[in-house]
Amino acid sequence: MEGNSAKKQKRLTVSELRNFKGLTNLSDEDAESAISTLEKFSLLMFEMYKKDKALKENLKKKENTLEELKEEENE
C-alpha cells in the first residue's frame, strides 16, 4: 500500500459512472451529484478507517505498557 500513497486518485467521470448497470440514463446533473456523493462517502469511510486504526494502535500500546508494568512488578 505504500506505493499507492503518492499516487493521485482521479475523479470518476460521468461517462464512467454511466457504464454501471442501471445508471446509463442518468442526466449530467444527476451523475455529477452521484459522483459528489460517492466522493464524500468514500472520504468519510476513509476517515473512519484512520480513526479506528489509530484507536487500535493506541490500545495496543497501552496493553503493552500494562504488560511491562506487570512484569516489572513481578521482578
C-alpha positions in Angstrom: 0.0 0.0 0.0 3.0 2.2 0.5 3.5 2.7 -3.2 -0.2 3.9 -3.6 0.2 6.7 -1.2 1.9 9.0 -3.7 -0.5 8.0 -6.5 -3.0 10.8 -7.2 -6.6 9.5 -7.4 -8.6 10.6 -10.4 -12.2 11.6 -10.1 -14.9 9.3 -11.5 -16.3 10.7 -14.8 -19.9 10.9 -15.8 -19.1 8.6 -18.7 -17.5 6.0 -16.3 -20.5 6.2 -13.9 -22.9 5.6 -16.8 -21.1 2.3 -17.5 -22.7 0.8 -14.4 -25.9 -1.2 -14.8 -28.9 1.0 -14.1 -27.1 4.3 -14.4 -26.9 4.5 -18.2 -29.7 7.1 -18.5 -28.6 9.5 -15.7 -28.7 13.1 -16.6 -25.4 15.0 -16.4 -26.6 16.8 -13.3 -27.7 13.6 -11.5 -24.5 11.9 -12.5 -22.4 14.8 -11.1 -24.5 14.8 -7.9 -24.0 11.0 -7.6 -20.2 11.3 -8.1 -20.0 14.1 -5.5 -22.0 11.9 -3.0 -19.7 9.0 -3.7 -16.6 11.1 -3.1 -18.0 12.4 0.2 -18.9 8.9 1.3 -15.5 7.5 0.4 -13.8 10.3 2.3 -16.0 9.7 5.4 -15.3 5.9 5.3 -11.5 6.6 5.0 -11.6 9.0 7.9 -13.4 6.4 10.0 -10.9 3.8 9.0 -8.0 6.0 10.0 -9.6 6.8 13.4 -10.3 3.1 14.1 -6.8 2.2 13.1 -5.3 4.9 15.4 -7.6 3.7 18.3 -6.5 0.1 17.9 -2.8 1.2 17.8 -3.2 3.3 20.9 -5.0 0.4 22.7 -2.2 -2.0 21.7 0.4 0.5 23.1 -1.5 0.7 26.4 -1.8 -3.0 26.6 2.0 -3.4 26.0 2.7 -0.7 28.7 0.4 -2.5 31.1 2.2 -5.8 30.5 5.6 -4.2 31.0 4.4 -2.7 34.3 3.1 -6.1 35.5 6.5 -7.7 34.6 8.4 -5.0 36.5 6.1 -5.5 39.5 6.8 -9.3 39.5 10.6 -8.8 39.5 
